């Protein structure tokens, strides 16, 4: 159990302070006739008190609420800023409580703080902070940086001791999946109103819970490996395996109906990595394969582009046509707009190669970098239609070369640690959890070539949570040599 304050007297004093604050605020809201705020205040203070005594329950509650969270502008469209409710306020509170705990003398385990993944996260965040200070829009960048910090604090730093109790790994997966099932029910219900195979409706029927079908498809892809493993590995009782089978069928149906081509492709990538794990292919072989593919693409880029230009298949409700349209860079507006965004990111990098324009600023700065020949019917100058559509080129434009390299180093380190731990762990349950976390991350890292969602709670919570699972199991494998192989 994670507790913020160890001394009972300190916790009691804090409870009295919170109770007094609740009475004062509730009285003020009643006088001012703020009935909506007054109605939500008890729940808010209940969560605060829960965090004081058992922070792990708040983290697990946040996991469940993540698929159900709503953007603030959907509730209060007149505000000039946005966040996800209630997850981001909860994580901001978790961050404050963690800082209080740190100030009171708490220090995370040295094995965690000096773990290779933690060190690369520190490098990633450190460079992001520097480029926030040099940003063309410092307020935007510092807010973007702060959001990253509270996601990483909640679902990496604090999640590692949470996952030390391995049942919490299963709880994490099932809590997110349970809430995701509610969203799937809502989404398919809306989809039926337009026709279940209507590809255009698939773009928005998950609103307001997911911004569009791409983030929805990415979330489904991240949890499909875990649920599949729960079905086919006897680490749970037969009844739960049957339940997992039913859930898997629902997730697959939702996945297909999301019409998210990048997510479909990412699942094939995860399948390929699973085969590599089963064949005991080493991580350096995977790295060498990826490097070879990159070299081939660079050397033969003109021939590849020429071949892709022959494909004029449009995205449609026909699943096969929709999948093959992924390589259409001649007439498919979605693909052409991605190329437009990527081209803008590269031009922005050329202008500011060292520090970039600042974290979170791409959407506000890319419009002047669009060329007339690259613009599509969905292009905009308003800065309200998304980001660089790449988890790799986005940091390149926003934080310069080191921004992209720091993220690549982070991803590579996580994968290396996961492969290393997989070769060591013998415990069947831990191996299933490790495999699920690794394959879930693979789907996101593959999807990241065509979209980026780590600025949202929907993707950040599982991304950093899965990373924490991998680090936890890696540390466990070192402390349980009798259940590991060397």
C-alpha positions as CSV (number, residue, x, y, z in Angstrom):
1,X,0.0,0.0,0.0
2,X,1.3,3.5,-0.9
3,X,0.7,6.1,1.8
4,X,1.6,9.7,1.6
5,X,2.3,10.3,5.3
6,X,3.8,7.5,7.4
7,X,3.1,9.0,10.9
8,X,-0.5,8.5,12.1
9,X,-0.5,11.9,13.8
10,X,0.4,13.7,10.6
11,X,-2.4,12.0,8.7
12,X,-4.9,12.8,11.4
13,X,-3.8,16.5,11.4
14,X,-4.2,16.6,7.6
15,X,-7.6,15.0,7.8
16,X,-8.7,17.7,10.2
17,X,-7.3,20.4,7.8
18,X,-9.1,18.9,4.8
19,X,-12.4,18.6,6.8
20,X,-12.2,22.2,7.8
21,X,-11.5,23.3,4.3
22,X,-14.4,21.2,3.1
23,X,-16.8,23.0,5.5
24,X,-15.6,26.4,4.6
25,X,-15.8,25.8,0.8
26,X,-19.1,24.1,1.0
27,X,-20.6,27.0,3.0
28,X,-19.2,29.5,0.5
29,X,-20.6,27.7,-2.5
30,X,-24.1,27.4,-0.9
31,X,-24.0,31.2,-0.2
32,X,-22.9,31.9,-3.8
33,X,-25.5,29.4,-5.1
34,X,-22.8,27.3,-6.8
35,X,-24.9,24.2,-6.5
36,X,-23.1,22.2,-9.2
37,X,-19.7,22.7,-7.6
38,X,-21.2,22.1,-4.1
39,X,-22.6,18.7,-5.4
40,X,-19.2,17.5,-6.6
41,X,-17.3,18.7,-3.6
42,X,-18.0,15.7,-1.4
43,X,-16.6,13.3,-4.0
44,X,-13.5,15.5,-4.4
45,X,-12.8,15.5,-0.7
46,X,-13.5,11.8,-0.4
47,X,-10.7,11.2,-3.0
48,X,-8.4,13.5,-1.1
49,X,-8.9,11.6,2.1
50,X,-8.5,8.3,0.2
51,X,-5.2,9.5,-1.2
52,X,-3.9,10.4,2.3
53,X,-4.5,6.9,3.6
54,X,-4.2,4.8,0.4
55,X,-2.8,6.4,-2.7
56,X,-2.7,3.1,-4.6
57,X,-6.6,3.1,-4.6
58,X,-6.6,6.6,-6.1
59,X,-4.2,5.4,-8.9
60,X,-6.4,2.4,-9.7
61,X,-9.5,4.6,-9.6
62,X,-7.8,6.9,-12.1
63,X,-7.1,3.9,-14.4
64,X,-10.8,3.1,-14.4
65,X,-11.8,6.7,-15.1
66,X,-9.3,7.2,-17.9
67,X,-11.4,5.8,-20.8
68,X,-14.4,7.6,-19.4
69,X,-12.7,11.0,-19.0
70,X,-14.0,14.0,-20.9
71,X,-12.2,17.1,-22.3
72,X,-12.9,20.2,-20.3
73,X,-14.0,22.1,-23.4
74,X,-16.8,19.5,-23.8
75,X,-18.2,20.6,-20.4
76,X,-17.1,24.3,-20.4
77,X,-16.5,25.3,-24.0
78,X,-16.0,29.0,-23.1
79,X,-12.7,28.4,-21.3
80,X,-9.4,29.2,-23.0
81,X,-7.5,26.1,-21.8
82,X,-8.3,22.4,-21.8
83,X,-7.6,19.2,-19.8
84,X,-9.2,15.8,-19.3
85,X,-11.7,15.4,-16.4
86,X,-11.4,14.0,-13.9
87,X,-8.1,12.2,-14.6
88,X,-5.8,15.2,-15.0
89,X,-6.9,17.0,-11.8
90,X,-6.6,13.7,-10.0
91,X,-3.0,13.2,-11.3
92,X,-2.1,16.8,-10.5
93,X,-3.3,16.1,-6.9
94,X,-1.2,12.9,-6.9
95,X,1.8,15.0,-8.0
96,X,1.3,17.5,-5.2
97,X,0.9,14.7,-2.6
98,X,4.1,13.1,-4.0
99,X,6.0,16.3,-3.6
100,X,4.7,16.7,-0.1
101,X,5.9,13.2,0.6
102,X,9.3,13.9,-1.0
103,X,9.7,17.1,1.1
104,X,8.9,15.1,4.2
105,X,11.9,12.9,3.5
106,X,10.5,10.1,1.3
107,X,12.8,8.8,-1.4
108,X,11.9,6.2,-4.0
109,X,13.9,3.0,-4.1
110,X,17.5,3.5,-5.4
111,X,17.1,0.5,-7.6
112,X,14.2,2.3,-9.3
113,X,15.8,5.7,-9.5
114,X,19.0,4.3,-11.0
115,X,17.3,1.9,-13.4
116,X,18.2,2.4,-17.0
117,X,14.6,3.2,-17.9
118,X,14.3,5.8,-15.2
119,X,17.6,7.5,-16.2
120,X,16.4,7.7,-19.9
121,X,13.1,9.2,-18.6
122,X,15.1,11.8,-16.7
123,X,17.0,12.6,-19.8
124,X,13.8,12.8,-21.9
125,X,12.1,15.1,-19.3
126,X,15.3,17.2,-18.7
127,X,15.7,18.1,-22.3
128,X,11.9,18.8,-22.6
129,X,12.3,21.2,-19.6
130,X,15.2,23.0,-21.2
131,X,13.3,23.4,-24.5
132,X,10.3,24.6,-22.6
133,X,12.4,27.5,-21.3
134,X,13.6,28.3,-24.8
135,X,10.2,27.8,-26.3
136,X,8.5,30.3,-28.7
137,X,5.4,29.8,-26.4
138,X,6.8,29.2,-22.9
139,X,3.4,29.0,-21.1
140,X,2.2,26.3,-23.5
141,X,5.4,24.4,-23.3
142,X,5.6,24.5,-19.5
143,X,2.0,23.3,-19.2
144,X,2.8,20.5,-21.6
145,X,5.9,19.6,-19.5
146,X,3.9,19.6,-16.3
147,X,1.3,17.2,-17.8
148,X,4.1,14.8,-18.7
149,X,5.5,15.1,-15.2
150,X,2.2,14.1,-13.5
151,X,1.6,11.2,-15.9
152,X,5.1,9.9,-15.3
153,X,4.9,10.5,-11.5
154,X,1.5,8.7,-11.2
155,X,2.0,5.8,-13.6
156,X,5.7,5.2,-13.5
157,X,7.3,6.4,-10.2
158,X,4.3,5.5,-8.0
159,X,3.1,2.6,-10.2
160,X,6.3,0.6,-9.6
161,X,5.7,0.1,-5.9
162,X,2.0,-0.5,-6.8
163,X,2.9,-3.3,-9.2
164,X,5.2,-4.9,-6.6
165,X,2.0,-6.6,-5.6
166,X,1.5,-8.5,-8.8
167,X,-2.3,-8.7,-8.5
168,X,-2.3,-4.9,-9.1
169,X,-1.0,-5.6,-12.6
170,X,-4.0,-7.6,-13.4
171,X,-6.3,-5.0,-11.7
172,X,-4.7,-2.3,-13.8
173,X,-5.5,-4.2,-17.0
174,X,-9.0,-5.1,-16.1
175,X,-10.0,-1.7,-14.7
176,X,-9.0,0.0,-17.9
177,X,-10.6,-2.7,-20.0
178,X,-13.9,-2.6,-18.0
179,X,-14.2,1.1,-18.5
180,X,-13.2,0.6,-22.2
181,X,-16.1,-1.9,-22.5
182,X,-18.5,0.8,-21.4
183,X,-17.1,3.1,-24.1
184,X,-17.4,0.3,-26.7
185,X,-21.1,-0.2,-25.8
186,X,-21.7,3.5,-26.2
187,X,-19.7,3.7,-29.4
188,X,-21.4,0.6,-31.1
189,X,-24.8,1.9,-29.9
190,X,-24.2,5.2,-31.8
191,X,-22.7,3.4,-34.7
192,X,-25.8,1.3,-35.2
193,X,-27.8,4.5,-35.7
194,X,-25.7,5.3,-38.8
195,X,-25.2,1.7,-39.9
196,X,-22.6,-0.6,-38.3
197,X,-20.4,-0.7,-41.4
198,X,-20.5,3.1,-42.0
199,X,-16.8,4.0,-42.2
200,X,-17.5,7.7,-42.0
201,X,-19.5,7.4,-38.8
202,X,-16.6,5.3,-37.3
203,X,-14.6,8.6,-37.2
204,X,-16.7,10.3,-34.5
205,X,-19.1,7.8,-32.8
206,X,-16.7,7.4,-29.8
207,X,-16.9,11.2,-29.0
208,X,-16.7,12.7,-26.5
209,X,-14.8,9.9,-24.7
210,X,-12.1,9.5,-27.4
211,X,-11.3,12.4,-29.7
212,X,-11.5,10.3,-32.9
213,X,-11.2,6.7,-34.1
214,X,-7.4,6.8,-34.2
215,X,-6.9,7.3,-30.4
216,X,-9.8,4.8,-29.8
217,X,-8.1,2.2,-32.0
218,X,-4.7,2.8,-30.4
219,X,-6.2,2.1,-26.9
220,X,-7.9,-1.0,-28.1
221,X,-4.7,-2.3,-29.7
222,X,-2.7,-1.7,-26.5
223,X,-5.0,-4.0,-24.4
224,X,-5.7,-6.7,-27.0
225,X,-2.4,-8.5,-26.3
226,X,-3.1,-8.6,-22.6
227,X,-6.6,-10.0,-22.9
228,X,-5.5,-12.5,-25.6
229,X,-2.8,-13.8,-23.2
230,X,-5.4,-14.1,-20.4
231,X,-7.5,-16.3,-22.6
232,X,-4.8,-18.7,-23.8
233,X,-2.6,-18.9,-20.7
234,X,-3.7,-20.9,-17.6
235,X,-2.8,-18.2,-15.1
236,X,-6.4,-17.6,-14.1
237,X,-9.3,-19.9,-13.2
238,X,-11.3,-21.4,-16.1
239,X,-14.3,-19.1,-15.4
240,X,-12.1,-16.0,-15.8
241,X,-10.6,-17.4,-19.0
242,X,-14.1,-17.8,-20.4
243,X,-14.9,-14.2,-19.4
244,X,-11.6,-13.0,-21.0
245,X,-12.7,-14.8,-24.1
246,X,-16.0,-12.9,-24.3
247,X,-14.2,-9.6,-23.6
248,X,-11.6,-10.5,-26.3
249,X,-14.5,-11.0,-28.8
250,X,-16.0,-7.6,-28.0
251,X,-12.6,-5.8,-28.2
252,X,-11.9,-7.4,-31.6
253,X,-15.3,-6.4,-32.9
254,X,-14.7,-2.8,-31.7
255,X,-11.2,-2.9,-33.1
256,X,-12.4,-3.8,-36.6
257,X,-15.2,-1.3,-36.5
258,X,-12.8,1.5,-35.5
259,X,-11.5,1.5,-39.1
260,X,-8.1,2.6,-37.7
261,X,-5.6,1.4,-40.3
262,X,-2.5,2.3,-38.3
263,X,-3.8,0.4,-35.3
264,X,-4.5,-2.7,-37.4
265,X,-0.9,-2.5,-38.7
266,X,0.5,-2.0,-35.2
267,X,-1.2,-5.3,-34.1
268,X,0.6,-7.2,-36.9
269,X,3.9,-5.6,-35.7
270,X,3.1,-6.9,-32.1
271,X,2.4,-10.3,-33.6
272,X,5.8,-10.3,-35.3
273,X,7.6,-9.3,-32.0
274,X,5.7,-12.1,-30.2
275,X,7.0,-14.6,-32.8
276,X,10.6,-13.2,-32.1
277,X,10.1,-13.8,-28.4
278,X,8.9,-17.3,-28.9
279,X,11.9,-18.0,-31.2
280,X,14.2,-16.5,-28.5
281,X,15.6,-14.0,-31.0
282,X,17.8,-11.5,-29.2
283,X,17.0,-7.8,-28.9
284,X,20.1,-6.8,-30.9
285,X,18.7,-8.8,-33.8
286,X,15.5,-6.8,-33.6
287,X,17.5,-3.6,-33.5
288,X,19.6,-4.7,-36.5
289,X,16.5,-5.6,-38.4
290,X,14.9,-2.2,-37.8
291,X,18.1,-0.4,-38.7
292,X,18.3,-2.4,-41.9
293,X,14.7,-1.6,-42.8
294,X,15.4,2.1,-42.2
295,X,18.5,2.0,-44.4
296,X,16.5,0.3,-47.2
297,X,13.7,2.9,-47.0
298,X,16.2,5.8,-47.2
299,X,18.2,4.3,-50.1
300,X,15.2,3.2,-52.1
301,X,12.9,6.1,-51.1
302,X,12.3,7.3,-54.7
303,X,11.3,3.8,-55.9
304,X,9.1,3.2,-52.9
305,X,7.3,6.5,-53.4
306,X,6.9,5.7,-57.1
307,X,5.3,2.4,-56.2
308,X,3.0,3.8,-53.6
309,X,1.8,6.5,-56.1
310,X,0.3,3.7,-58.2
311,X,-2.2,2.8,-55.4
312,X,-5.4,4.9,-55.8
313,X,-7.5,2.8,-53.4
314,X,-9.6,5.1,-51.2
315,X,-10.6,4.4,-47.6
316,X,-14.0,2.9,-47.5
317,X,-16.4,0.7,-45.6
318,X,-15.0,-2.3,-47.3
319,X,-12.5,-3.6,-44.8
320,X,-10.0,-4.9,-47.4
321,X,-10.2,-1.8,-49.5
322,X,-9.8,0.3,-46.4
323,X,-6.7,-1.6,-45.3
324,X,-5.0,-1.4,-48.7
325,X,-5.8,2.3,-48.9
326,X,-3.1,2.7,-46.2
327,X,-0.4,3.1,-48.8
328,X,-2.4,5.4,-51.1
329,X,-0.4,8.7,-51.1
330,X,-2.0,10.0,-54.3
331,X,-5.7,10.6,-53.5
332,X,-6.4,9.5,-49.9
333,X,-6.8,12.8,-48.0
334,X,-6.0,11.3,-44.6
335,X,-2.6,9.9,-45.9
336,X,-1.8,13.1,-47.8
337,X,-2.5,15.2,-44.7
338,X,-0.1,13.1,-42.7
339,X,2.6,13.7,-45.3
340,X,1.8,17.4,-45.1
341,X,2.2,17.4,-41.3
342,X,5.4,15.4,-41.5
343,X,6.8,17.8,-44.1
344,X,5.9,20.7,-41.9
345,X,7.7,19.1,-38.9
346,X,10.9,18.6,-41.0
347,X,10.8,22.2,-42.2
348,X,10.3,23.4,-38.7
349,X,13.3,21.3,-37.6
350,X,15.4,22.9,-40.3
351,X,14.6,26.4,-38.9
352,X,15.2,25.5,-35.2
353,X,17.3,22.3,-35.2
354,X,18.7,22.5,-31.6
355,X,15.9,23.6,-29.3
356,X,12.8,23.4,-31.6
357,X,9.8,25.6,-31.3
358,X,8.9,24.3,-27.8
359,X,7.0,21.3,-26.4
360,X,3.3,21.4,-27.3
361,X,3.7,24.2,-29.8
362,X,3.5,22.3,-33.1
363,X,-0.2,22.8,-33.7
364,X,0.2,26.5,-33.2
365,X,3.3,27.0,-35.4
366,X,3.0,24.6,-38.3
367,X,0.5,26.5,-40.5
368,X,3.1,28.8,-42.2
369,X,5.2,25.8,-43.1
370,X,2.5,24.2,-45.3
371,X,3.2,24.4,-49.0
372,X,0.4,24.9,-51.4
373,X,1.2,21.7,-53.2
374,X,1.0,19.7,-49.9
375,X,-2.3,21.1,-48.7
376,X,-5.4,18.9,-48.7
377,X,-9.1,19.3,-48.3
378,X,-8.7,18.8,-44.5
379,X,-5.7,21.2,-44.0
380,X,-6.2,24.1,-41.7
381,X,-4.4,27.2,-40.5
382,X,-6.5,27.5,-37.3
383,X,-4.2,25.3,-35.1
384,X,-7.2,23.2,-34.0
385,X,-6.8,20.1,-36.0
386,X,-4.2,18.0,-34.2
387,X,-0.5,17.7,-34.1
388,X,2.4,16.3,-36.2
389,X,0.8,12.8,-36.5
390,X,4.1,11.2,-35.4
391,X,5.5,10.4,-32.0
392,X,8.9,10.9,-33.5
393,X,8.7,13.9,-35.8
394,X,6.6,15.8,-33.3
395,X,9.5,16.0,-30.8
396,X,11.9,16.8,-33.6
397,X,10.0,19.9,-34.5
398,X,9.2,20.9,-30.9
399,X,12.5,20.0,-29.1
400,X,15.0,19.6,-31.8
401,X,17.2,16.7,-32.7
402,X,17.8,15.8,-29.0
403,X,14.1,15.8,-28.4
404,X,13.5,13.0,-31.0
405,X,16.7,11.1,-30.0
406,X,15.7,11.2,-26.3
407,X,12.4,9.6,-27.1
408,X,14.0,7.0,-29.4
409,X,16.5,6.2,-26.6
410,X,13.7,5.9,-24.1
411,X,11.7,3.5,-26.4
412,X,14.9,1.5,-27.2
413,X,15.8,1.2,-23.5
414,X,12.3,0.0,-22.5
415,X,12.4,-2.7,-25.3
416,X,15.9,-3.8,-24.3
417,X,14.9,-4.2,-20.7
418,X,11.8,-6.1,-21.6
419,X,13.7,-8.5,-23.9
420,X,16.3,-9.0,-21.2
421,X,13.7,-9.7,-18.5
422,X,11.8,-12.1,-20.8
423,X,14.9,-14.2,-21.3
424,X,15.4,-14.4,-17.5
425,X,11.9,-14.8,-16.0
426,X,10.5,-18.4,-15.5
427,X,7.4,-17.6,-13.4
428,X,4.5,-18.1,-15.8
429,X,2.3,-15.4,-14.4
430,X,5.0,-12.8,-14.5
431,X,6.0,-13.8,-18.0
432,X,2.4,-13.3,-19.2
433,X,2.3,-9.8,-17.6
434,X,5.7,-9.0,-19.1
435,X,4.7,-10.2,-22.6
436,X,1.4,-8.3,-22.4
437,X,3.1,-5.0,-21.4
438,X,5.8,-5.4,-24.1
439,X,3.4,-6.2,-26.9
440,X,1.0,-3.4,-25.8
441,X,3.9,-0.9,-26.0
442,X,4.9,-2.3,-29.3
443,X,1.5,-1.5,-30.7
444,X,1.8,2.0,-29.5
445,X,5.3,2.6,-30.7
446,X,4.3,1.2,-34.1
447,X,1.2,3.4,-34.2
448,X,3.4,6.3,-33.2
449,X,4.9,6.5,-36.7
450,X,1.5,7.8,-37.9
451,X,-0.1,9.3,-34.8
452,X,0.8,10.7,-31.4
453,X,-1.3,10.6,-28.3
454,X,1.1,10.8,-25.4
455,X,-0.3,14.2,-24.6
456,X,-3.6,12.6,-23.7
457,X,-4.6,10.4,-20.7
458,X,-6.1,7.7,-22.9
459,X,-2.6,6.7,-24.2
460,X,-0.3,8.0,-21.5
461,X,-1.8,6.0,-18.6
462,X,-1.3,2.6,-20.3
463,X,2.0,3.7,-21.9
464,X,3.7,4.6,-18.6
465,X,1.8,1.9,-16.7
466,X,3.1,-0.8,-19.1
467,X,6.6,0.7,-18.8
468,X,6.3,0.5,-15.0
469,X,5.2,-3.1,-15.3
470,X,8.3,-4.0,-17.3
471,X,10.7,-2.3,-14.9
472,X,8.9,-3.9,-11.9
473,X,9.2,-7.4,-13.4
474,X,12.9,-6.7,-14.4
475,X,13.7,-5.7,-10.8
476,X,11.7,-8.7,-9.5
477,X,13.7,-11.0,-11.8
478,X,16.9,-9.8,-10.2
479,X,15.6,-10.2,-6.7
480,X,14.2,-13.7,-7.4
481,X,17.1,-15.6,-9.1
482,X,15.6,-18.9,-8.0
483,X,12.6,-18.2,-10.3
484,X,14.8,-16.8,-13.1
485,X,17.3,-18.2,-15.6
486,X,20.7,-16.6,-16.1
